[in-house]
């Protein structure tokens, strides 16, 4: 076995990251477990981390041990053990050494230090060979490298900036009179200068003829908006993006250095790219990307145009803020000042744990608490400076001997508003739930980690958030996504629990923002909204089929002020092979509507005999399916209901919208939307029906016109005629009686729904539309059928009436 072992006198100074659980102090076996327990998939890599950097403690050296288990030609292991380092000590009395199957060696907690044991199963030796290579990688994890056969490139820098806890939490008169987000926010970030290194290594082969010089090598750095080139202390000028390093002989490397600084305008995790270009006859370029994390600062832009779903990742100095009163926090800047007392309120959600639908109410408050979520709409758009803001000390450099802890908050049954309590982003998998009687943040027992809570149905669906720019909700179920500072979220739990959010782990100034040790460079975790599952398209099947499809409903107010009104596009319905027609964990509850100026569309279905609101309802494939739809607005006026992604659905699925108020049916494939008039706070109801379409075209068949006779025939009486027919598919029918010149004298049906293969019979008394007796003689009957997919069929038949 190949192992890396560490020990320490600080308890517990170490932890590691488990891709499914987030940060953990538990021992674990990945892959084949000889003692017969269920295996866990071996992750791509495992990071072993110090609890946090403690510069004043000589006993704990900062390190970040990274074991790369897949990729770069590494030999796949059969078993990986992460546990207490003592478990890998040599044993006496003839024991053959460590094995995960040994009894009594695996503990729930890691006490003295972490060891990672990597074990390989049987390896085939090629014919004629005496050995086979086993390749594994272990390093300090501070650089990101690209290993190629001819030359390797890499880039290295600290993984994040720190929040500068020594910066004043009040502003100077100059800053107040002329506030600048960029210049003011930078004082809360350290270091002010970040050194980024790039390297190119020419990998020399053993044979001399392959000793090739890399000519005219250049390295360049591309920065995200969160970083900019700083003044180079050597030149006194802003640093340049491209660095020429000349020729590189075999078995030699060259290093370039850049000096950068944060702009202060954005927070989150940002990738930068180092490019190495080799000149010569055939120039060759390669890139490697690494990320840097920037914590949130006490400055944040808010808009008066709409409510923001917001949280504040700070505690507040009680002497400066009158115990966290918003009027003393929000008006840290004198220009502009929000003098409207009502607009200084933030609104929190009070859950009703007795409600089966997760109902509750909004309540105005002027007191801010870290980790809570709020709705907030100021009277004026402005840059907020949060006067007296103080991040939790656990999210900044820790005191010697400090241990990893959690932020805790009680979640009531139903909907809860939460926010990130830290100035760094926190992956969803760093969230766990504890029993309500387990309120000691130092106790890790009986935790349910968020992915398991979603899979079991304890948490319904995932994390929901509000995008104020789109005036719409979205959600994410990808557990590598992060909770952003300043963003609030909805979480639905079926039982009262304690929410625990682990602190963002730091190594020196480094944050490890994902539980498997990688830094997600595809997410733009900035002041801009992270795309949710709907906006990114991840909510929909990659390939839509007859038995696995999903469509979106969008409700939007229309009218003269349509450009600044709300909409609701977080409603999804469809079928899935893993779903059932009743309630299951794939059905997502609908978050409460925004406080004012909202439009809401939701799916209604019964759970235990009571109606509940859902944002997503998936049913099992097969047969005819129906969804009850409810649309509501807090204003009178027309609302458009549309289905924007219908073109991706299989053509064999027929979809019909029925307005339950007037019975009118609309083929979803025949039109892109319907407009309905909504009364304020009055629910309008619809039904969407889906069935598998028939391959037969729409045809009107078996048309018959009959004189049924009757006692009323005569000059002053009425006739009794019947018109019967069938259609090969569900349709809406129109029937009219015309003269031979084409003039309509009576309409027998207009928009009447008929079903496939069912006989429809219409009656006519021989009179005109106005009730006048028509003269006997020849006429024409015309039938028009319009199918749910937009197709139509027309049949004309001559008829003769008698006096």
N, C-alpha and C positions, 0 to 999 in steps of 0.2 A: 504494500500500500504506500501511497505518497501522501504525506500529511503535513499540515502546518499547525503548530501548536503554540499557544501563548498563555501566560499566566500573569496574575496580578494580585496584589494584596488588597486592592479596593474591591468591595463587594456591593453590587455587581458592577464591574467596570466595563463589561463587554456585552454585546448582543450581536445578533446577525439578522439578515433580512430574509424572510420566507416569502416567496412569490404569492402564496395564497393567504398568509396571515399578517403580512406586514412585519414590523419589528417584533422580535420575540426573544425571550430568554430560555425557551424550552429546548431540550434536546430533540433531535429528529433524525430519522433514517429516511433517505430518499432512494428510489429505485427498489431493487430486490431486497426484501428484508428477510434474513434467514429465520427469524423467529415466527414467521407466518402472518404478521400484521399486514394490513392492506398497504400497498406501496403508494408513495407519492411520486409524481413525475420528477425526474431529475431536472433542475432548472438549468438555464443556459450558463449562469454563473452564480456564485454565492459570495456576498460581501460580509466580511467580519469586521466589525467596527468597535472602536473604543466608545464607551458610553457617551462621552463628549471630551473635547480637548480641555485639559486642565493644566495650564502652563506653569502654575506655581506648585504642582505636585510632582516631585522627582520620581515617584514610584510608577507612574503611568506614562509611558511614552506614547505620543499620538501615532496612530497607524490606521491604515485602511487596507486590510488584506483582501485581495480579490482572487478567487479561484475561478478560472475560465474552464468550463466543463464541456462546452460544445463550440464548434467553429474553429477556424484557423488550423485545421488539421489535427485537432485534439482527439485523442482516443476516447471514445465514449465509455464512461465508467458504468459498472453494473450496480454499484451501491455507493452512496455518499452518506457519511455519518457526521453530524454536527452535534457536539456534546461537550461535556466538561473535559478539560485537558487531562485531568487525572485518569480518565478512562482509557487513555492511550499509553499510560506508563507501562514499561515492561513488567511482566508478572513472574512469580517464582513457582517452585514446585512442579516444574515440567509443563506448565501451561503453554500452549502454542502461541499465545499472544491475543491481541484484541480481535473480537468479532462482535458484530451487532447482536448476535444471538446469545452472548453471554448473559447470564441472569444477574440481576442486581447491579448492573452498571449504568443503566439508563435512568436518568432522573428527570423530574418535571422541570427543574430549574438548573441553570448553569451558574455555579457558585464562584469558582476560582478563575476561570478563563476558558476561552473557546478553543477547541481543536476541531479541525476538519479532516476526516479520514476519507480518502478517495480509493475505492476498491475496484479492481478490474476482474471480469470473469475470464473464462478460458479464452486464450488468444491463439489463433492458428499461425504456425510457423511455416513459412514457404519451404517447398522442397529444396534440400541442399543447404538451407540456412540453419544456423545454430541458435538464433535468437530473433525476436521480432521487436521493433521499436514500440515503446509506449510513450506517447507524447501528452504531457499535461502542462498547464501554465499556472504560475502563481506569481503575483506581483503586488506592488503597493497601491495600485488602483488610481494613482494621481495623474495618469496620462491616458490619452486615447490614441490607439495605434492602429495602423493598417499594415498588416504583414503580407508582403508579396515575395515571390521567389527571387526577383532581381534586386529590388530595393524596398526598404520599409520607410514609412513616414509616420509622424506622430505629432501631437500637440499637447502641451501641458500647461496648466494653470490651476489656481485654486477654483473650487467648484461654486463658490458663492461669495457675495459680499455679506458682511454682518450689519445688523442694525447697530448704529452708534449710540449706545446707552448713555454716553457722556455728553451728547448734544443737548443743548437747552430745550426744554419743552415749552418755552415761550419764545416769541419773536422779538427782534429789535424794532425800534421805531421805524428804521429805514425799510426793513422787510415788510412791516405792516402797511406803510404808506405806498409801497410799490412792490406788491407780492409777485414773485416769479416761481412757478412750480419747479422749473429746472434748477435754478440756483439755490432756492430754499430747501428743496428736498435733498440735495446732495449732502447737506451737512449731517443728515441722519444715516449716512452710509459710510462704511469703512471696509477696506482701506480706500483712500481717495485715489490711489494708483494701483492698478492691477497689471502685473507682468505676465504676458502670454509668450510661451516659447513654442517654436516649431523645430522639427528635426528631420533630417533625411539621412538614412544609413545605407550605404552601398554594400550589399551582401556579397562578399567575395566567395567564390567556389574554390574547392581544393585544387582543381586543375588550373595551372598557370594560364593556359590559353583563354580561360573564361574570366580572367582578371580585367574587367572592362571599367574604364573611367567614365563617370557620368559628367558630361560637359555642360557648362553654362547653366548651373542650377539656380533657380530663383524660387523664393517662397513668398507667398502673399497671404494676407489676412483680410477676410470679409466680415464686418461687424454687423450685429443687429442694431435696431434703433435704440436699444437700451444702453449701448456702449458707444464711445467715440474715442478717437486717438487723442492721447494726452501729449503734453509737452515732453519731448525727449530731453532728459537732463544733460545729455552730452552735446546735443546740437542747439538746445534752447528753442527749437521749432517744433510744431506739431509732428508727431511721428508719421512715417509714410507706410502705406499698406504693403509695398513690395520691397523685399530685401534680396539682393543678389548675393549668392555665397560662392560662386565660382565653380571650378571642377572638383569632383569628389572621387578620389581613388578608391580601390577596393578595400573592404574592411575598414572603412572610415566613415565618420558622420560629420555633418555640419549642423550648426544650431543658429537660428535667428531669434531675435527678441523684439517684442513690441510692447509699448507702454500705452495702456488704455485706461479709461476712467468711466464711471457710470454717468449717464446723462441726467438721471434723477426723474425722468418723465414717465418711466414705466417700471412695473415690478412684475416678477414672475420668472420663468425659466426660459432662457433664450439661447439658441445655437449660434455659434460662430464657426466659420469654415476656414481651414488652412489649406492652401493649394501649393503643391510642389510641382514645378515645371522643369523638365530636363530638356535642354536645347539639343542642337546638333541637326543632322540631316532629317531625322524624323522626330520632331518634338513630341514629348509625352507629358501629360498632366494627370495628377491624381489628387484627390481631396480627402480630407478627414475632418469630421465635425465633432465638436465638443460643446458643452453647454455651461452656462453660468447662471446662477440664481441671484436675483435682486429682491431683497425684502421690501415690503410695503413701508411707506413713510406716513407721517400724520397729515399729509396733504392729499386731497382727493376732490375731483371735480364733480359737482352735482348739477342737475338740470331741473328747471322749473316747469318743463314741458310735460312731465309725466311722473308717476310714482316710481321710485327706485326700490327694489328689494335689496336691502343693504344690511351689512353687519360691520362692527367696528372691532378690529383685532387688538384693542388696547384696554388697559385699565386707565383710570384718570386720577390725577392728583386731587384729593378731596379739598385741599385748601385753595387750589386754583379754580376749581370747577363747581364749588358748592355741592359736593358729593355727586358728581357726574351729571349735573343739570345741563340740559342741552343748550340753554341760552348762554351759559358761560363757556361751553365747549365749541359750539358752532361759530360764534362770533369772535374767534381769535383774531380775525382780520377785520380792520375797520372799514375797508373798502373792497366790495360793498358789504354792508351790514344788513342782515335780515331783521327788520323791526316788526314784522307781523308775528304776534305771539303765537297764533295758531299754527303757523308754518314751522315753528320750532319743535313741534311735537313729532315724535316718531310713534308708529302704531305697531303694537305687538299682537300676536295671535294667542288667544286664550282657548285651548282645546276643551271640548266637551267630551270627557271620557265615556259618558253614558250614551253618546250618539253612535248608532251603527254605521253612519256615513262619514264619521270623522269630522263632524261639524264643530263649530265654535264661533268665536266672535273676535272682531278687532277692538282693541282698547288703546286709547291715546295714553302716552306716557312721556315724561320729560327726563327720564333717568335711563342711561345707557349702561348695559352690562355686556361684558365680553362673552362671545359665544352665542348670544341671542341674535335672532333675525328680526328685521323690522321692515315696514314700508315707510318711505319718507319722500315727501315732495316739498321742496322749499318754495318760498314766494318768489325768489329770484335765482337765476342760474349764476353760479359763482364757484370759486375755488375755496374749499373748506380747509382751514387749518384747525386741527383738533387740539385746542389749547389744553395743556396739562397731560397729554397722552404719554403713557408709559407701557411699553410691551412687557409681557410677562418675562421675568428673568430667566425662565427656562428656555426661551427662544433666543436668548442672547448668551454671551459667554457665561458659563456656569461657575459657581463657586467650587473650590476643590472638594472632591468627594460627593458632589451632587449626583443623584441617580435619575434615570429616566422615569418620568411620571406621565400622568394623563391629565387632560382637561376633562372634567365631568359635568354632566347636565342631565337632569331627569327628563325623560320623554314620557308624556302621557299617551294613553291609547288614542290612536287617530292621527291627525295631522299635527306636526310640530315644525316651527321655524327655527333653524339653527344657522350658525355662521362659523367660519374658521376662526378659532381664537388666537391664531399665531400670525406673525407678519410674513411667514413663508407659506407657500402652498403645501397642502397635505394630501397625499394620495388617498383615494377612497378606501383602499385596503388597510390604511392605518386606523380606521374606525372600527370599534368593537362595541358590543352591548354586554352589560353585566346585569345580574339579578338586582332587584331593587334593594335587597338587604346587604349587598356586597358593595358598600359605598366607601371602602378604603382604597384610595388610588394606588397604594403600594402593594395591593394584592391582585395577582393576575389570574387567580383560579376562576373557572366557570365562565370564561369569556366566550362570546359568540362573535367571531369576526364577520365583518360586513358581507363578504361574498357568501358565507354560509347562512347568514341571516336572510339574504335575498332568496337563496335557493330553497330554504325551508319555509318561506312565506312569512317569517316574523317581520321582516321589512318588505313592504309591498312595492316592488318595481325597481327602486333605485333612488337616485337623487334628482329632484326636480328644481328648476330655477327659472327666474323671470328675466327675459331679455328686454330691457326698457326701450332700446332703440327700435326693436321690431314690435314692441307692445305685445309680447307673446310668451308663453311658456315653452320650455323644452326640458329634456331630461337626459341623463346618461346612466348607462349600466356598465360601462367599461371601467373596471376597477383600477386601471392605471391613470384615470382622470384625477385631477386635483380639485380640492376645495380651495377656491381663491380667497385671499384676503379681500375684505370689503363686499363680497358677494354673500347674500343670504340664500338659504335653500329650504325646500320642503322635504320632510321625511315622514312617511306613514308607517306606524308600527301597530301591530295587533295586540301587543301587551305593554303594560307599563314597565319601562326598563331604564337603566342608567346608560347614557351615551358616554363613551370614552374616545377621545381623540388623542392619539400619541403625539408627542412633540416632534417637530422636524429634527431628525438626528444630525448632529454636527460633528465633523471631524476637522479640527482647526477651524477654518472659516467655511467648511464644506457642508452643504446640505445634501443628503441622499434622498431625492424627491420621489423615488419609486421603490417599491418593496423588493424588487429583484436586483437592486443596485444600479440599474441603468437610469439614465436621465432622458425622459421622453423629449426628443427634439422636434417632434411633429406638432406638439400642442403649443399654441401661442398663449401662454398663461399670463396675460398682461391686463392692462386696464380694459382692453377690448374683450368682449364676451367670447368665451370658449365655445366653439360650435358644439351643440348638443347632438343627440342621436338623430333627430329629425332634420336639423339644418345640414348635417354632414351626410345624410343619407344612410347612416348605419342602422337606422330603425327599420329599414325595409330589406326584404330578402334580396340577395345579390341577383338571383334569377327567379323571377316570379313564374310560378306554375299553377296549374288548376288546383292542386292540393296544397299550395304554399304561396299565398299572396297576401298583400296588405295594402290598403288604400288609406289616404289621408282626407279628412274633412276640414275645411277652413270656413269659419264664419267671420264676416267682416261688415261693419256698418258702412253703408253707402249714402251719398248725399253731398251737399255743398261743402261740408267740412271733412270729407273722407280722408284727406291727406294727413290729418292729425288725430284720427280716432283709432280705437283699439281693434284688434282682431284676435282670433283664437284658432291656431292651427295644430294644437296638440291633441288631436283626436284621431285614433287609428283603429281600423277594424279589418278583419280578414280571417283567413283560415291557416292553420299550421298543423303539421303531422303530430306535433307533440302537445297540442292543446286539446281541451275538451269543451263541450258546449256549456257546461256549468262553470262556476267560479273556480279559477285555479291561479297559480302564481304568475302566469303569463299575462293576466289581466291587471292593468295598472289603474289604481284609483285616480280620480281627477282632483288636482289641488284646488283649494278655494279660489274664487275669482279675485282679481285685483280689487282694491277698495272702491274706487269710483271709475267712471268712464270705461266700462268693460263690456265685452261681448263674450259669451261663453257657450260652447257646444260640448255636450258630453253624451256618453252612451249610458243608458239606464238598464240595469238588469237586477234581478232578485238574488239576494244572498240570505239564506236562512229565512225566507219569507218576507224580507224587507228590501225595498228598492234602494240601490246604491249607485253613485255616479262613478263612471270610469273614463279614463283617458284612452285606454286601449282595451279592446275585447277581441280575443282570438278564439275561434271555434274549431272544432274538429272537421276534417274534410268530409265530403259526402252529403248529398241531399240538399234540400232547400234550407237556407239560413236567413234569419231575420235579426236586425238590431234596432232597438228602440232608441231614438235620438231626441235630445232635448236642447233647445236653443233659448238663450235668455240674454237680455241686455238691460242696463240700468237707464236707458233712454228710449223714448218713442222714436220710431222711424224704421226705414227699410234696412234689412240685413241680407247680405248675399251669402248663400251657402254654396260652396264650390268643392271640387274634388280634383286637385291639380295633377296627381300622378296616375290618373286612370289609364293613360296610354301604355303604361308599362305592364298592366295586368293582362293575363291571357285572354284572347278573344272569346274563348269558350265560356267565360263567366259573364252571365247577364246580371245587371244591377239596376234596380228600380227604387226610386224615392217616392214614397207616398206621404202626402200631407194629411195628417189625421184630422185636421180641422175641416177640410172641404173634400177629402178623398181624392184629390187630383194626383195623378201619377206622372212621374217624369223619368224617362230613360236616361240613366247617367251617361251612356255612350252617345245619346242623341243630343245632349247639350252639356255645356261646361259649368253651368250654375243655375240656381233659381234665386229669385229675390222675393222675400216675404216681409210683410209689415209686422213689426214687433211692438207690442205695448210694453212700457217700462215695467220690469220685474214680473212680467207675465210669461210663463213658460210656453213655448210653441213646440209641438211634438210631431215627429216624423217617424217613418219606418223605412229602413233600407233593407231590401230583399235581394239575396244573391242566389242564383241557381245556375246549373250547368246548361248552357245553351244547346239547342238542337242543331244538327247539321242540315235539317230541311229548311228551305227558304220559306218566307212568310207568303202564304197563299190563302185566298178565300175560296172555300169549297162548299158543295152541297147547297147552293143558293136556290131557294124555293119561294115563290109568291103564290098565295092561296086566297081564294074567296071562302071564308069560313061560314058565310051565311049569317042570318040573324033576323029577328022580328022587326027591327027598326028600319028595314030598307024601304025607301020611298022618297017622295019629294021632301017631306019634312023629317025624315028619319036619318039614320046613320048606317054606313056600311061597316063590315067587319072583315078586314083583310089582315093577313099575317105574312111576315117576311122572316124566313129562317135561314141560317147559314152556319158554317164552322170556319175556324182559322187553324193553320198548322202551328202557330206559336202564340204566346200571350201578346195582346195588342190592345190598342185603343181604337175604337171604331166610330166612323161617321156614316150616317145613312140619310139620303134625301130623295124626294120624289121630284122629278123634273118633267117639263113638257118636252116634246120632241125637238124643240128649238133650243133647249138647254136652260130654260128659265126654271129656277127652283120654286116649287109651290109649297113644299112642306119639308121639315127636317124631323126625322124620326129618332136620331141619336147624334150626339156630339161629344166626343171624348169618353164614351162609355168603355169601361174595361171589359175585355173578354179573355177567356183562358183557352189555351191550346186544346184542340180536339173536342171542346165542349160546344154543344149546340146552343146558339143564341136565337131568341125569337123576339121580333119587334111587332107591335100592333099599329094599325092605321085605320082610321074611321072614314077614309075617302074624302076628307075635307082639306081645305087649305090651312096654312099656318094661322090665318086670322079666324078660322072656324067656319068659313063659307063652304057650301056644298059645291064640289067640282063637277063639271059635266062629265058624263061617261065617255070613254074612248081610250085611245092609246096614250100611254105615258112611259117614262123611263125611270128605273130605280138605280141609283149609284151607291155602291159601298166602297169606303176607303178605310183600310186598316193600316195603322202605324205601329211597328214593332218597337220593343224596348231597346234595340240596338240602332234605331234610326231608319230601318228599312220600311218600305211601304208597299201596299198592293191595292189595286183598284179593279172593281168588277162593275159592269153595267149590264142591266137586263131590261128588255122591253116588257111592259105589263099592260093589261087592259082592264079597265074598270067598267062595271055595269051599274045601271041606274036601279 
